[in-house]
Amino acid sequence: MAQHSAPSALQFLANRPLTPASTLGLRLVVLLVTWSERRRTRRALGSLDDHMLKDIGLTRWMAETEATRPFWDGPDHWRR
């Protein structure tokens, strides 16, 4: 009985062409996961104290500005 590891199974799937509906579904899932992660990290950023913000090189204003942005709003570009 052959056993496939998860990476080899994923590699097999990655090399197969997707139907348009599958592509759309996958893009939707990626978008929802991205939004969820963005929401989670912005909330966490808003809860950091001033000492922790100083450790990562942010001011309170910068953290609050980022934390209050909506989840669908993409990455901030003020640090270019």
PyMOL commands that set and color helices and strands:
alter all, ss='L'
color gray80, all
select helices_A, chain A and resi 6-14+20-46+50-55+60-67
alter helices_A, ss='H'
color red, helices_A
deselect
rebuild
show_as cartoon
